[in-house]
């Protein structure tokens, strides 16, 4: 984390990835696609903001896309579309690939450390069901276990 350059904004990286080659960066988002190549795996990721744990948040808001280059094989059954990922890596350049018929420039990050986040669970109710009930006082709602 000490080697990361926090002054690099994703929007600036997106405009000119070559200007940041060799810089260490922290990014995260949702996996869009995975491509296993001969000696590496390329993840296409939809960038999102990160929370205090460095986990992607605001999953429906993005400034763009980027690629993560990981040496070796990543199983596409695990690293699949829609999973959340955070990466610490080095900017190594750009890759141009079409989105539909439009060419798109992806900044490419060589992964130093990658974290695939566990699936989000739905939030438990704020209070257990037994918490709500009539209290010992007539005609008042009581917060506590029923008697």
MDAnalysis code that builds the backbone (N, CA, C; Angstrom):
import MDAnalysis as mda
import numpy as np

u = mda.Universe.empty(441, n_residues=147, atom_resindex=np.repeat(np.arange(147), 3), trajectory=True)
u.add_TopologyAttr("name", ["N", "CA", "C"] * 147)
u.add_TopologyAttr("resid", np.arange(1, 148))
u.add_TopologyAttr("resname", ["UNK", "UNK", "UNK", "UNK", "UNK", "UNK", "UNK", "UNK", "UNK", "UNK", "UNK", "UNK", "UNK", "UNK", "UNK", "UNK", "UNK", "UNK", "UNK", "UNK", "UNK", "UNK", "UNK", "UNK", "UNK", "UNK", "UNK", "UNK", "UNK", "UNK", "UNK", "UNK", "UNK", "UNK", "UNK", "UNK", "UNK", "UNK", "UNK", "UNK", "UNK", "UNK", "UNK", "UNK", "UNK", "UNK", "UNK", "UNK", "UNK", "UNK", "UNK", "UNK", "UNK", "UNK", "UNK", "UNK", "UNK", "UNK", "UNK", "UNK", "UNK", "UNK", "UNK", "UNK", "UNK", "UNK", "UNK", "UNK", "UNK", "UNK", "UNK", "UNK", "UNK", "UNK", "UNK", "UNK", "UNK", "UNK", "UNK", "UNK", "UNK", "UNK", "UNK", "UNK", "UNK", "UNK", "UNK", "UNK", "UNK", "UNK", "UNK", "UNK", "UNK", "UNK", "UNK", "UNK", "UNK", "UNK", "UNK", "UNK", "UNK", "UNK", "UNK", "UNK", "UNK", "UNK", "UNK", "UNK", "UNK", "UNK", "UNK", "UNK", "UNK", "UNK", "UNK", "UNK", "UNK", "UNK", "UNK", "UNK", "UNK", "UNK", "UNK", "UNK", "UNK", "UNK", "UNK", "UNK", "UNK", "UNK", "UNK", "UNK", "UNK", "UNK", "UNK", "UNK", "UNK", "UNK", "UNK", "UNK", "UNK", "UNK", "UNK", "UNK", "UNK", "UNK", "UNK"])
u.atoms.positions = np.array([
    [0.824, -1.199, 0.000],
    [0.000, 0.000, 0.000],
    [0.871, 1.267, 0.000],
    [2.082, 1.180, 0.571],
    [2.949, 2.353, 0.623],
    [3.444, 2.766, -0.758],
    [3.500, 1.820, -1.689],
    [4.015, 2.109, -3.027],
    [2.959, 2.692, -3.962],
    [1.693, 2.647, -3.555],
    [0.604, 3.135, -4.401],
    [0.656, 4.654, -4.492],
    [0.429, 5.168, -5.688],
    [0.377, 6.617, -5.906],
    [-1.084, 7.058, -5.816],
    [-1.512, 7.623, -4.662],
    [-2.916, 8.003, -4.495],
    [-3.334, 9.220, -5.316],
    [-2.369, 9.907, -5.907],
    [-2.711, 11.102, -6.683],
    [-3.255, 10.756, -8.075],
    [-3.131, 9.490, -8.495],
    [-3.596, 9.105, -9.823],
    [-5.107, 8.886, -9.790],
    [-5.814, 9.695, -10.529],
    [-7.267, 9.563, -10.647],
    [-7.580, 8.626, -11.805],
    [-8.637, 7.826, -11.675],
    [-8.979, 6.886, -12.736],
    [-9.315, 7.608, -14.037],
    [-9.983, 8.737, -13.953],
    [-10.352, 9.472, -15.169],
    [-9.105, 9.939, -15.933],
    [-8.029, 10.282, -15.216],
    [-6.782, 10.676, -15.876],
    [-6.094, 9.459, -16.489],
    [-6.107, 8.355, -15.781],
    [-5.534, 7.109, -16.290],
    [-6.246, 6.673, -17.563],
    [-7.542, 6.839, -17.577],
    [-8.351, 6.454, -18.733],
    [-8.010, 7.305, -19.971],
    [-7.726, 8.589, -19.756],
    [-7.405, 9.492, -20.867],
    [-6.061, 9.151, -21.517],
    [-5.045, 8.847, -20.685],
    [-3.707, 8.588, -21.218],
    [-2.982, 7.545, -20.368],
    [-3.279, 6.255, -20.578],
    [-2.634, 5.205, -19.778],
    [-1.107, 5.186, -19.915],
    [-0.598, 5.547, -21.090],
    [0.857, 5.500, -21.310],
    [1.617, 6.485, -20.424],
    [0.977, 7.540, -19.984],
    [1.632, 8.530, -19.126],
    [1.896, 7.987, -17.727],
    [1.232, 6.893, -17.359],
    [1.356, 6.350, -16.006],
    [2.060, 4.997, -15.966],
    [2.700, 4.601, -17.053],
    [3.392, 3.307, -17.084],
    [4.430, 3.249, -15.971],
    [4.417, 2.142, -15.245],
    [5.339, 1.940, -14.127],
    [4.802, 2.389, -12.786],
    [3.715, 3.134, -12.765],
    [3.116, 3.603, -11.507],
    [2.282, 2.494, -10.878],
    [2.284, 2.429, -9.554],
    [1.467, 1.465, -8.822],
    [0.135, 2.130, -8.483],
    [-0.940, 1.361, -8.605],
    [-2.283, 1.918, -8.451],
    [-3.193, 0.895, -7.780],
    [-4.236, 1.387, -7.141],
    [-5.258, 0.545, -6.504],
    [-6.583, 0.838, -7.202],
    [-7.200, -0.213, -7.771],
    [-8.476, -0.069, -8.464],
    [-9.386, -1.236, -8.109],
    [-10.668, -1.046, -8.370],
    [-11.617, -2.127, -8.140],
    [-12.864, -1.941, -8.970],
    [-13.653, -3.013, -9.021],
    [-14.897, -2.954, -9.765],
    [-15.494, -4.326, -9.986],
    [-16.324, -4.431, -11.021],
    [-17.023, -5.671, -11.362],
    [-16.381, -6.316, -12.581],
    [-16.168, -7.614, -12.508],
    [-15.622, -8.336, -13.652],
    [-16.662, -8.363, -14.760],
    [-16.250, -7.982, -15.969],
    [-17.114, -8.006, -17.142],
    [-16.828, -9.235, -17.996],
    [-15.526, -9.562, -18.118],
    [-15.127, -10.662, -18.994],
    [-13.796, -11.217, -18.511],
    [-13.539, -12.478, -18.831],
    [-12.273, -13.122, -18.512],
    [-11.773, -13.838, -19.748],
    [-10.491, -13.670, -20.056],
    [-9.870, -14.321, -21.209],
    [-8.609, -15.021, -20.734],
    [-8.588, -16.346, -20.835],
    [-7.383, -17.094, -20.506],
    [-6.533, -17.197, -21.753],
    [-5.307, -16.700, -21.652],
    [-4.357, -16.747, -22.752],
    [-3.294, -17.787, -22.421],
    [-2.297, -17.894, -23.271],
    [-1.304, -18.951, -23.121],
    [-0.622, -18.948, -21.749],
    [-0.127, -17.800, -21.300],
    [0.599, -17.748, -20.034],
    [0.019, -16.736, -19.049],
    [-1.140, -16.186, -19.358],
    [-1.727, -15.174, -18.489],
    [-3.239, -15.164, -18.635],
    [-3.877, -14.471, -17.718],
    [-5.326, -14.269, -17.779],
    [-5.577, -12.771, -17.810],
    [-6.518, -12.355, -18.633],
    [-6.879, -10.951, -18.740],
    [-8.313, -10.781, -18.265],
    [-8.493, -9.975, -17.231],
    [-9.823, -9.659, -16.705],
    [-10.216, -8.271, -17.191],
    [-11.399, -8.157, -17.778],
    [-11.947, -6.843, -18.088],
    [-12.855, -6.462, -16.925],
    [-12.650, -5.262, -16.395],
    [-13.332, -4.835, -15.173],
    [-14.009, -3.490, -15.393],
    [-15.243, -3.372, -14.901],
    [-15.973, -2.109, -14.878],
    [-15.605, -1.402, -13.579],
    [-14.914, -0.285, -13.676],
    [-14.412, 0.432, -12.506],
    [-15.543, 0.974, -11.650],
    [-15.389, 0.871, -10.325],
    [-16.309, 1.505, -9.376],
    [-15.488, 2.138, -8.253],
    [-16.135, 2.949, -7.437],
    [-15.475, 3.493, -6.255],
    [-15.227, 2.366, -5.264],
    [-14.344, 2.631, -4.286],
    [-14.021, 1.652, -3.256],
    [-14.404, 2.202, -1.893],
    [-14.810, 1.307, -0.999],
    [-15.155, 1.734, 0.361],
    [-13.913, 1.704, 1.252],
    [-14.091, 1.829, 2.570],
    [-12.969, 1.880, 3.499],
    [-12.190, 0.573, 3.549],
    [-12.828, -0.550, 3.172],
    [-12.142, -1.842, 3.121],
    [-11.479, -2.074, 1.768],
    [-11.647, -1.127, 0.856],
    [-11.180, -1.204, -0.532],
    [-12.025, -2.186, -1.347],
    [-13.279, -2.370, -0.923],
    [-14.225, -3.198, -1.652],
    [-15.045, -2.304, -2.585],
    [-15.344, -2.767, -3.793],
    [-16.146, -1.957, -4.713],
    [-17.520, -1.608, -4.137],
    [-17.910, -0.339, -4.327],
    [-19.244, 0.136, -3.919],
    [-19.861, 0.878, -5.096],
    [-21.111, 1.285, -4.939],
    [-21.838, 1.994, -6.002],
    [-21.680, 1.227, -7.318],
    [-22.113, -0.023, -7.313],
    [-21.863, -0.934, -8.417],
    [-22.563, -0.540, -9.712],
    [-23.463, 0.419, -9.649],
    [-24.138, 0.859, -10.867],
    [-23.595, 2.207, -11.367],
    [-22.456, 2.641, -10.811],
    [-21.829, 3.892, -11.236],
    [-20.373, 3.612, -11.593],
    [-19.936, 4.100, -12.749],
    [-18.579, 3.828, -13.188],
    [-18.063, 4.959, -14.064],
    [-16.743, 5.118, -14.049],
    [-16.094, 6.089, -14.935],
    [-15.562, 5.415, -16.192],
    [-15.545, 4.094, -16.219],
    [-15.035, 3.394, -17.390],
    [-14.584, 1.986, -17.063],
    [-13.738, 1.442, -17.929],
    [-13.278, 0.065, -17.811],
    [-11.760, 0.010, -17.810],
    [-11.238, -1.084, -17.261],
    [-9.804, -1.335, -17.300],
    [-9.572, -2.840, -17.347],
    [-8.340, -3.232, -17.650],
    [-7.982, -4.651, -17.705],
    [-6.959, -4.964, -16.631],
    [-7.079, -6.161, -16.069],
    [-6.099, -6.679, -15.119],
    [-5.409, -7.853, -15.789],
    [-4.083, -7.801, -15.858],
    [-3.294, -8.894, -16.416],
    [-2.699, -9.685, -15.243],
    [-3.058, -10.970, -15.184],
    [-2.588, -11.848, -14.113],
    [-1.793, -12.974, -14.749],
    [-0.572, -13.205, -14.265],
    [0.206, -14.304, -14.829],
    [-0.381, -15.624, -14.337],
    [-0.489, -16.595, -15.243],
    [-1.054, -17.885, -14.901],
    [-2.531, -17.973, -15.258],
    [-3.147, -19.020, -14.761],
    [-4.529, -19.356, -15.092],
    [-5.456, -18.982, -13.950],
    [-6.557, -18.306, -14.266],
    [-7.638, -18.056, -13.306],
    [-8.865, -18.787, -13.825],
    [-9.510, -19.531, -12.963],
    [-10.665, -20.330, -13.369],
    [-11.853, -19.420, -13.664],
    [-12.403, -19.475, -14.887],
    [-13.533, -18.612, -15.232],
    [-14.819, -18.964, -14.497],
    [-14.873, -20.125, -13.862],
    [-16.041, -20.463, -13.047],
    [-16.030, -19.687, -11.730],
    [-14.841, -19.298, -11.283],
    [-14.707, -18.536, -10.034],
    [-14.625, -17.042, -10.334],
    [-13.733, -16.666, -11.230],
    [-13.574, -15.263, -11.635],
    [-14.527, -15.003, -12.793],
    [-15.803, -14.936, -12.484],
    [-16.809, -14.818, -13.542],
    [-17.459, -13.435, -13.530],
    [-18.214, -13.199, -14.575],
    [-18.892, -11.924, -14.760],
    [-19.757, -11.593, -13.540],
    [-19.647, -10.342, -13.082],
    [-20.459, -9.869, -11.971],
    [-19.785, -9.962, -10.612],
    [-18.642, -10.650, -10.507],
    [-17.940, -10.731, -9.226],
    [-17.157, -9.448, -8.984],
    [-17.022, -9.086, -7.725],
    [-16.300, -7.878, -7.333],
    [-14.824, -8.209, -7.132],
    [-13.962, -7.316, -7.598],
    [-12.522, -7.544, -7.515],
    [-11.814, -6.237, -7.194],
    [-10.728, -6.326, -6.431],
    [-9.862, -5.195, -6.144],
    [-8.442, -5.622, -6.491],
    [-7.688, -4.710, -7.078],
    [-6.325, -5.045, -7.490],
    [-5.356, -3.938, -7.103],
    [-4.179, -4.358, -6.654],
    [-3.029, -3.476, -6.539],
    [-2.115, -3.921, -7.662],
    [-1.734, -2.983, -8.515],
    [-0.920, -3.374, -9.650],
    [-0.154, -2.225, -10.254],
    [0.594, -2.571, -11.276],
    [1.427, -1.618, -11.988],
    [0.820, -1.357, -13.358],
    [0.735, -0.097, -13.729],
    [0.220, 0.264, -15.051],
    [1.265, -0.155, -16.089],
    [0.844, -0.967, -17.074],
    [1.776, -1.463, -18.084],
    [1.427, -0.984, -19.497],
    [0.384, -0.209, -19.638],
    [0.044, 0.307, -20.955],
    [-1.441, 0.305, -21.208],
    [-1.787, 0.023, -22.475],
    [-3.197, 0.025, -22.846],
    [-3.445, -1.089, -23.848],
    [-4.708, -1.432, -23.962],
    [-5.150, -2.417, -24.946],
    [-6.425, -1.885, -25.571],
    [-6.501, -1.939, -26.878],
    [-7.687, -1.452, -27.581],
    [-8.502, -2.649, -28.012],
    [-9.757, -2.653, -27.573],
    [-10.677, -3.746, -27.886],
    [-12.052, -3.130, -28.115],
    [-12.830, -3.679, -29.040],
    [-14.129, -3.050, -29.321],
    [-15.193, -3.400, -28.276],
    [-16.068, -2.439, -28.045],
    [-17.313, -2.671, -27.311],
    [-18.392, -2.493, -28.363],
    [-18.939, -3.593, -28.818],
    [-19.832, -3.544, -29.965],
    [-19.017, -3.175, -31.188],
    [-19.329, -2.049, -31.797],
    [-18.590, -1.583, -32.971],
    [-17.665, -0.412, -32.643],
    [-17.618, -0.021, -31.370],
    [-16.826, 1.134, -30.962],
    [-15.504, 0.666, -30.346],
    [-14.352, 1.127, -30.870],
    [-13.078, 0.766, -30.239],
    [-12.952, 1.457, -28.882],
    [-12.455, 0.722, -27.896],
    [-12.340, 1.241, -26.535],
    [-10.923, 1.000, -26.047],
    [-10.327, 2.017, -25.429],
    [-8.975, 1.903, -24.894],
    [-9.042, 1.542, -23.416],
    [-8.534, 0.356, -23.085],
    [-8.497, -0.124, -21.711],
    [-7.112, 0.123, -21.121],
    [-6.999, 0.825, -19.998],
    [-5.722, 0.829, -19.280],
    [-5.462, -0.604, -18.790],
    [-4.225, -1.058, -18.883],
    [-3.884, -2.415, -18.462],
    [-3.031, -2.355, -17.206],
    [-3.459, -3.104, -16.184],
    [-2.781, -3.168, -14.896],
    [-2.220, -4.583, -14.715],
    [-0.919, -4.698, -14.468],
    [-0.333, -5.996, -14.142],
    [-0.518, -6.216, -12.651],
    [-1.234, -7.269, -12.290],
    [-1.604, -7.506, -10.895],
    [-0.389, -7.863, -10.044],
    [-0.249, -7.161, -8.950],
    [0.720, -7.523, -7.911],
    [-0.031, -8.305, -6.836],
    [-1.195, -7.788, -6.477],
    [-2.068, -8.467, -5.519],
    [-3.503, -8.273, -5.981],
    [-4.280, -9.350, -5.980],
    [-5.663, -9.286, -6.439],
    [-6.551, -9.911, -5.378],
    [-7.715, -9.309, -5.178],
    [-8.671, -9.847, -4.199],
    [-10.024, -9.994, -4.866],
    [-10.509, -11.218, -4.862],
    [-11.861, -11.508, -5.328],
    [-12.734, -11.526, -4.094],
    [-13.739, -10.674, -4.057],
    [-14.585, -10.544, -2.873],
    [-15.662, -11.618, -2.864],
    [-16.008, -12.069, -1.659],
    [-17.104, -13.033, -1.512],
    [-18.408, -12.358, -1.920],
    [-19.366, -13.179, -2.307],
    [-20.653, -12.638, -2.732],
    [-21.308, -11.915, -1.563],
    [-21.997, -10.843, -1.883],
    [-22.708, -10.088, -0.837],
    [-23.936, -10.866, -0.385],
    [-24.174, -10.827, 0.899],
    [-25.375, -11.456, 1.454],
    [-26.388, -10.362, 1.714],
    [-27.649, -10.752, 1.690],
    [-28.658, -9.751, 2.027],
    [-28.522, -9.422, 3.508],
    [-28.815, -8.198, 3.845],
    [-28.651, -7.742, 5.218],
    [-29.682, -8.400, 6.130],
    [-29.278, -8.791, 7.323],
    [-30.251, -9.336, 8.262],
    [-31.166, -8.222, 8.750],
    [-32.333, -8.579, 9.262],
    [-33.202, -7.531, 9.794],
    [-32.510, -6.820, 10.952],
    [-32.803, -5.522, 11.154],
    [-32.100, -4.784, 12.198],
    [-32.382, -5.292, 13.604],
    [-33.537, -5.912, 13.814],
    [-33.879, -6.466, 15.121],
    [-34.471, -7.845, 14.906],
    [-34.239, -8.770, 15.817],
    [-34.873, -10.087, 15.684],
    [-36.391, -9.978, 15.793],
    [-37.084, -10.953, 15.235],
    [-38.551, -10.913, 15.227],
    [-39.143, -10.841, 16.635],
    [-38.516, -11.501, 17.579],
    [-39.077, -11.520, 18.931],
    [-38.920, -10.172, 19.641],
    [-38.128, -9.260, 19.072],
    [-37.857, -7.986, 19.710],
    [-39.091, -7.104, 19.809],
    [-39.983, -7.184, 18.821],
    [-41.152, -6.324, 18.794],
    [-42.318, -7.024, 19.482],
    [-43.006, -6.343, 20.316],
    [-44.170, -6.923, 20.976],
    [-44.780, -5.939, 21.960],
    [-45.920, -6.305, 22.515],
    [-46.581, -5.443, 23.494],
    [-45.847, -5.543, 24.815],
    [-45.637, -4.428, 25.416],
    [-44.920, -4.402, 26.684],
    [-45.868, -4.489, 27.868],
    [-45.347, -4.303, 29.027],
    [-46.175, -4.374, 30.236],
    [-47.074, -3.150, 30.403],
    [-46.874, -2.128, 29.558],
    [-47.672, -0.922, 29.688],
    [-48.823, -0.974, 28.704],
    [-50.028, -0.721, 29.122],
    [-51.165, -0.796, 28.204],
    [-51.120, 0.321, 27.161],
    [-51.509, -0.031, 25.946],
    [-51.639, 0.904, 24.834],
    [-50.321, 1.612, 24.458],
    [-49.212, 1.011, 24.737],
    [-47.922, 1.553, 24.310],
    [-47.145, 0.458, 23.614],
    [-46.400, 0.859, 22.629],
    [-45.541, -0.104, 21.954],
    [-44.262, -0.241, 22.753],
    [-43.816, -1.459, 22.925],
    [-42.671, -1.730, 23.787],
    [-41.543, -2.329, 22.960],
    [-40.360, -1.822, 23.128],
    [-39.192, -2.389, 22.444],
    [-38.504, -3.338, 23.410],
    [-38.652, -4.575, 23.183],
    [-38.015, -5.564, 24.039],
    [-38.686, -6.907, 23.868],
    [-38.185, -7.897, 24.551],
    [-38.770, -9.227, 24.403],
    [-40.198, -9.255, 24.960],
    [-41.091, -10.005, 24.321],
    [-42.456, -10.062, 24.837],
    [-42.524, -10.787, 26.184],
    [-43.518, -10.442, 26.965],
    [-43.709, -11.083, 28.283],
    [-44.779, -12.110, 28.191],
])
